[in-house]
Structure formats: structure tokens, C-alpha cells
Amino acid sequence: MAGIKTGTKFKEFNGGDAFSTIHKPGHKVTWSGIYKCKNCGWEITSNMHPEDDIFPPHNSSNPCKNAEWKLHVVTDTKGDSFASVT
């Protein structure tokens, strides 16, 4: 579970199917944010990048061998309060 500092401001975001789409390792990252594996609960951060950002497999220390990433928290990496996607 992602943690936040008390008093942190968040903005509600309706990203269509952004929060329900499941991503496998090797898929291109479509939203920057915190992703959680739907099978084991481990979290990662991944950033959307036009050239090279793809979802990773689990590292060798994780017993879950079936990483399936689901967006948990979207991040505003463009710094425009999501104006570029609305």
C-alpha cells in the first residue's frame, strides 16, 4: 500500500480504464505512477517515456513469478495537473 505524509494534497483523477488495465512485463508504460502486482501486492514505480519505458518482471527475490501490474496511483510527471490528458 502506498503511504503519504499527512496533509499531502491529491487530485481526483478519472483516467478511463487507466486503473483497471492489467500490464504484463514488457508492455509499454502508458501512465506514470505507482503500480501494484495483482497477484502478490508488491509495488513499483514506472514512468511513461516515449522511447524506452516498459514494465519489468519481478526481481529474483520475489517468489511471485507472474507479475501483472495494475495502476494504483497516477503521477503528474508533466507537472500540468493532467491538463495534457483531459
N, CA and C atoms as a LAMMPS dump frame, in Angstrom:
ITEM: TIMESTEP
0
ITEM: NUMBER OF ATOMS
258
ITEM: BOX BOUNDS ff ff ff
-5.0000000000000000e+02 5.0000000000000000e+02
-5.0000000000000000e+02 5.0000000000000000e+02
-5.0000000000000000e+02 5.0000000000000000e+02
ITEM: ATOMS id mol type element x y z
1 1 1 N 0.835 -1.165 0
2 1 2 C 0 0 0
3 1 3 C 0.888 1.239 0
4 2 1 N 0.582 2.171 -0.863
5 2 2 C 1.328 3.423 -0.913
6 2 3 C 1.045 4.227 0.351
7 3 1 N 2.043 4.914 0.848
8 3 2 C 1.881 5.758 2.024
9 3 3 C 2.057 7.215 1.646
10 4 1 N 1.409 8.091 2.386
11 4 2 C 1.529 9.529 2.137
12 4 3 C 1.77 10.262 3.449
13 5 1 N 2.317 11.454 3.351
14 5 2 C 2.512 12.318 4.508
15 5 3 C 1.196 13.029 4.801
16 6 1 N 0.855 13.145 6.06
17 6 2 C -0.352 13.862 6.459
18 6 3 C -0.34 15.261 5.857
19 7 1 N -1.469 15.656 5.296
20 7 2 C -1.586 16.98 4.709
21 7 3 C -1.237 17.042 3.228
22 8 1 N -0.781 15.919 2.666
23 8 2 C -0.462 15.884 1.245
24 8 3 C -1.739 16.091 0.434
25 9 1 N -1.661 16.91 -0.585
26 9 2 C -2.831 17.172 -1.419
27 9 3 C -2.864 16.202 -2.594
28 10 1 N -4.028 15.686 -2.873
29 10 2 C -4.242 14.812 -4.011
30 10 3 C -5.374 15.363 -4.853
31 11 1 N -5.373 15 -6.113
32 11 2 C -6.422 15.411 -7.029
33 11 3 C -7.107 14.142 -7.523
34 12 1 N -8.434 14.153 -7.511
35 12 2 C -9.165 13.015 -8.053
36 12 3 C -8.921 12.965 -9.554
37 13 1 N -8.72 11.773 -10.074
38 13 2 C -8.369 11.624 -11.485
39 13 3 C -9.211 10.53 -12.108
40 14 1 N -9.917 10.87 -13.172
41 14 2 C -10.696 9.88 -13.9
42 14 3 C -9.934 9.571 -15.18
43 15 1 N -9.174 8.51 -15.157
44 15 2 C -8.344 8.147 -16.3
45 15 3 C -8.953 7.092 -17.193
46 16 1 N -10.276 7.013 -17.23
47 16 2 C -10.919 5.997 -18.059
48 16 3 C -10.564 4.602 -17.553
49 17 1 N -9.956 3.796 -18.396
50 17 2 C -9.599 2.431 -17.994
51 17 3 C -8.181 2.337 -17.425
52 18 1 N -7.553 3.491 -17.145
53 18 2 C -6.174 3.501 -16.648
54 18 3 C -6.007 2.669 -15.382
55 19 1 N -6.997 2.672 -14.5
56 19 2 C -6.886 1.973 -13.226
57 19 3 C -7.36 0.519 -13.287
58 20 1 N -7.909 0.101 -14.397
59 20 2 C -8.394 -1.284 -14.486
60 20 3 C -7.58 -2.144 -15.449
61 21 1 N -6.737 -1.533 -16.256
62 21 2 C -5.941 -2.282 -17.229
63 21 3 C -4.811 -3.035 -16.522
64 22 1 N -4.611 -4.291 -16.895
65 22 2 C -3.529 -5.12 -16.359
66 22 3 C -2.386 -5.12 -17.376
67 23 1 N -1.164 -4.893 -16.889
68 23 2 C 0.012 -4.839 -17.753
69 23 3 C 0.978 -5.972 -17.407
70 24 1 N 1.46 -6.64 -18.397
71 24 2 C 2.45 -7.713 -18.242
72 24 3 C 3.853 -7.142 -18.438
73 25 1 N 4.864 -7.813 -17.904
74 25 2 C 6.246 -7.391 -18.179
75 25 3 C 6.485 -7.286 -19.688
76 26 1 N 7.151 -6.223 -20.085
77 26 2 C 7.419 -5.985 -21.499
78 26 3 C 6.424 -5.047 -22.154
79 27 1 N 5.239 -4.857 -21.541
80 27 2 C 4.272 -3.899 -22.082
81 27 3 C 4.785 -2.485 -21.874
82 28 1 N 4.416 -1.581 -22.76
83 28 2 C 4.803 -0.172 -22.656
84 28 3 C 3.998 0.505 -21.549
85 29 1 N 4.668 1.328 -20.75
86 29 2 C 4.014 2.087 -19.685
87 29 3 C 3.196 3.203 -20.33
88 30 1 N 1.9 3.265 -20.027
89 30 2 C 1.025 4.276 -20.615
90 30 3 C 0.708 5.413 -19.655
91 31 1 N 0.881 5.202 -18.348
92 31 2 C 0.684 6.232 -17.336
93 31 3 C 1.827 6.14 -16.339
94 32 1 N 2.424 7.265 -15.988
95 32 2 C 3.428 7.274 -14.927
96 32 3 C 2.713 7.108 -13.591
97 33 1 N 3.309 6.308 -12.709
98 33 2 C 2.683 6.158 -11.409
99 33 3 C 3.219 5.001 -10.599
100 34 1 N 2.462 4.665 -9.566
101 34 2 C 2.758 3.525 -8.72
102 34 3 C 1.852 2.384 -9.174
103 35 1 N 2.459 1.252 -9.426
104 35 2 C 1.736 0.071 -9.881
105 35 3 C 1.861 -1.028 -8.836
106 36 1 N 0.8 -1.811 -8.711
107 36 2 C 0.785 -2.914 -7.758
108 36 3 C 0.543 -4.217 -8.527
109 37 1 N 1.304 -5.261 -8.168
110 37 2 C 1.084 -6.567 -8.784
111 37 3 C -0.221 -7.14 -8.245
112 38 1 N -1.125 -7.506 -9.135
113 38 2 C -2.42 -8.008 -8.69
114 38 3 C -2.318 -9.398 -8.071
115 39 1 N -1.18 -10.063 -8.253
116 39 2 C -1.012 -11.407 -7.709
117 39 3 C -0.343 -11.443 -6.342
118 40 1 N 0.593 -10.536 -6.075
119 40 2 C 1.318 -10.602 -4.801
120 40 3 C 1.298 -9.302 -4.008
121 41 1 N 0.881 -8.188 -4.61
122 41 2 C 0.776 -6.927 -3.897
123 41 3 C 2.036 -6.072 -3.883
124 42 1 N 3.138 -6.561 -4.433
125 42 2 C 4.351 -5.728 -4.486
126 42 3 C 4.076 -4.504 -5.341
127 43 1 N 4.725 -3.391 -4.992
128 43 2 C 4.536 -2.15 -5.728
129 43 3 C 5.826 -1.717 -6.411
130 44 1 N 5.661 -1.062 -7.553
131 44 2 C 6.78 -0.485 -8.297
132 44 3 C 6.373 0.911 -8.742
133 45 1 N 7.342 1.71 -9.132
134 45 2 C 7.046 2.969 -9.812
135 45 3 C 7.54 2.83 -11.243
136 46 1 N 6.736 3.282 -12.176
137 46 2 C 7.117 3.267 -13.589
138 46 3 C 6.7 4.581 -14.215
139 47 1 N 7.545 5.104 -15.071
140 47 2 C 7.261 6.363 -15.752
141 47 3 C 7.039 6.149 -17.23
142 48 1 N 6.039 6.855 -17.748
143 48 2 C 5.788 6.84 -19.184
144 48 3 C 6.916 7.619 -19.853
145 49 1 N 7.509 7.021 -20.838
146 49 2 C 8.586 7.672 -21.581
147 49 3 C 8.396 7.277 -23.039
148 50 1 N 8.476 8.211 -23.95
149 50 2 C 8.157 7.899 -25.349
150 50 3 C 9.091 6.903 -26.024
151 51 1 N 10.274 6.667 -25.481
152 51 2 C 11.225 5.818 -26.189
153 51 3 C 11.476 4.453 -25.581
154 52 1 N 11.475 4.344 -24.246
155 52 2 C 12.019 3.091 -23.731
156 52 3 C 11.427 2.538 -22.445
157 53 1 N 10.352 3.069 -21.896
158 53 2 C 9.916 2.56 -20.607
159 53 3 C 8.909 1.427 -20.767
160 54 1 N 9.267 0.276 -20.231
161 54 2 C 8.401 -0.896 -20.271
162 54 3 C 8.281 -1.465 -18.856
163 55 1 N 7.231 -2.238 -18.62
164 55 2 C 7.03 -2.855 -17.317
165 55 3 C 8.035 -3.98 -17.104
166 56 1 N 8.583 -4.051 -15.884
167 56 2 C 9.581 -5.078 -15.584
168 56 3 C 8.939 -6.367 -15.079
169 57 1 N 9.693 -7.459 -15.117
170 57 2 C 9.279 -8.656 -14.39
171 57 3 C 9.609 -8.437 -12.913
172 58 1 N 9.175 -9.351 -12.047
173 58 2 C 9.615 -9.296 -10.651
174 58 3 C 11.1 -9.601 -10.597
175 59 1 N 11.779 -9.071 -9.577
176 59 2 C 13.182 -9.423 -9.425
177 59 3 C 13.288 -10.828 -8.813
178 60 1 N 14.479 -11.364 -8.793
179 60 2 C 14.663 -12.759 -8.391
180 60 3 C 14.34 -13.023 -6.921
181 61 1 N 14.261 -11.987 -6.084
182 61 2 C 13.951 -12.209 -4.677
183 61 3 C 12.452 -12.361 -4.403
184 62 1 N 11.621 -12.091 -5.393
185 62 2 C 10.181 -12.211 -5.212
186 62 3 C 9.734 -13.613 -5.617
187 63 1 N 9.018 -14.321 -4.748
188 63 2 C 8.553 -15.656 -5.093
189 63 3 C 7.434 -15.668 -6.143
190 64 1 N 6.77 -14.529 -6.358
191 64 2 C 5.724 -14.435 -7.38
192 64 3 C 6.39 -14.414 -8.749
193 65 1 N 6.064 -15.342 -9.582
194 65 2 C 6.677 -15.42 -10.92
195 65 3 C 5.732 -14.953 -12.015
196 66 1 N 4.589 -14.359 -11.628
197 66 2 C 3.596 -13.92 -12.6
198 66 3 C 3.236 -12.463 -12.356
199 67 1 N 4.145 -11.553 -12.703
200 67 2 C 3.898 -10.124 -12.496
201 67 3 C 2.777 -9.653 -13.416
202 68 1 N 1.769 -9.043 -12.82
203 68 2 C 0.677 -8.413 -13.556
204 68 3 C 0.429 -7.071 -12.869
205 69 1 N 0.852 -5.999 -13.53
206 69 2 C 0.862 -4.673 -12.93
207 69 3 C -0.436 -3.929 -13.191
208 70 1 N -0.969 -3.313 -12.125
209 70 2 C -2.196 -2.526 -12.214
210 70 3 C -1.928 -1.166 -11.576
211 71 1 N -2.319 -0.094 -12.265
212 71 2 C -2.096 1.268 -11.766
213 71 3 C -2.802 1.464 -10.434
214 72 1 N -2.044 1.952 -9.453
215 72 2 C -2.553 2.169 -8.097
216 72 3 C -2.66 3.675 -7.812
217 73 1 N -1.643 4.439 -8.221
218 73 2 C -1.616 5.892 -8.056
219 73 3 C -1.003 6.483 -9.324
220 74 1 N -1.713 7.374 -9.991
221 74 2 C -1.166 8.034 -11.17
222 74 3 C -0.363 9.25 -10.706
223 75 1 N 0.75 9.533 -11.374
224 75 2 C 1.57 10.688 -11.016
225 75 3 C 1.619 11.678 -12.174
226 76 1 N 1.727 12.937 -11.834
227 76 2 C 1.71 14.034 -12.802
228 76 3 C 3.143 14.383 -13.208
229 77 1 N 3.754 13.548 -14.008
230 77 2 C 5.158 13.756 -14.363
231 77 3 C 5.368 14.911 -15.333
232 78 1 N 4.307 15.424 -15.938
233 78 2 C 4.448 16.601 -16.812
234 78 3 C 4.262 17.898 -16.033
235 79 1 N 3.779 17.806 -14.79
236 79 2 C 3.616 18.988 -13.954
237 79 3 C 2.531 19.954 -14.418
238 80 1 N 1.544 19.435 -15.14
239 80 2 C 0.485 20.323 -15.664
240 80 3 C -0.883 20.006 -15.089
241 81 1 N -0.92 19.336 -13.937
242 81 2 C -2.19 18.961 -13.297
243 81 3 C -3.076 18.147 -14.236
244 82 1 N -2.448 17.343 -15.085
245 82 2 C -3.111 16.451 -16.029
246 82 3 C -3.842 17.182 -17.158
247 83 1 N -3.526 18.452 -17.363
248 83 2 C -4.168 19.219 -18.433
249 83 3 C -3.871 18.613 -19.803
250 84 1 N -2.725 17.972 -19.95
251 84 2 C -2.356 17.415 -21.252
252 84 3 C -3.144 16.149 -21.594
253 85 1 N -3.912 15.6 -20.654
254 85 2 C -4.669 14.378 -20.942
255 85 3 C -6.167 14.573 -20.804
256 86 1 N -6.608 15.774 -20.508
257 86 2 C -8.052 15.989 -20.344
258 86 3 C -8.606 16.826 -21.462
